[in-house]
Amino acid sequence: MTILERFKLELSNKEYYSDDEYKVFLQENELNATDTYDKKTMQRNLLLSIVNVLETLCNDTDLMRKIDAKDIQSTTEAVKWLRMRIEDIKQKISTIPNDEEEEEYSNIKLLFTRRR
């Protein structure tokens, strides 16, 4: 499965934007749409891309309501649903370890050592 296919799957195959626009969202998070998806190394960036899409939909809820006309009737409902979804994804992102961030400095020091 390619990254773009997995990206669309995460968005429930809703066509909020074109494939070219989706590729831009993926590239902004250092993902190539045609590469094979690897959950271990790409999940964090994929979810960040999903958040980016949902945040743009917050700015244009009419676009979302056109696509999800059955489920979401008002702008208020659309914004509420989007914010809940964004928060859920951000919560999930926070549980995924970021390999790029290495702890350089620490304010924790040993108080006791074995030397006497």
Summary of the structure (lengths in Angstrom):
residues: 116
radius of gyration: 19.1
end to end distance: 58.8
largest distance: 72.9
contacts: 264
relative contact order: 0.12
helix: 58%
strand: 2%
